């Protein structure tokens, strides 16, 4: 699914972004998702959305991802391993190593896209995803910022 999506802001102006079905890999596991990409001549900042505990697909982050995209920040939303269209076995327990590596694979995927400003890639984590985001950001210089929501360990 690739296409332009228009959303009206409170001021009445329209902000347009495209949704691209994408996939990236953590070793042999294929992770399926959507890249919500603002229309821009210049590379844009980007955020990888990381799930909390539970069997979640990209749909759980779609609305907030659309908000980011409407504000000029690309959003990578994906199906957690073993859910939706992603491969691998579902996991949601410690030590979270595979989930951390999945988040890092998402960041690396964004860093390879010409539309993304490589120096402005971050991770947004909800609940368990807050821990995973912090662990992932601690392992690479490619992740420039993290946003945690409802942090829980």
Buried (B, 14 or more C-beta within 10 A) or exposed (E): EEEEEEEEEEEEEEBEBBBBEBBBEBEEBEBBBBBBBBEEEEBBBBBBBBBBBEEBBBEBBBEBBBBBBBEBBBBBBBBBBBBBBBBBEEBBEEEBEBBBBBBBBBBBBBBEBEBBBBEBBBBBBBBBBBBBBBBBBEEBEBBBEBBBEEBEE
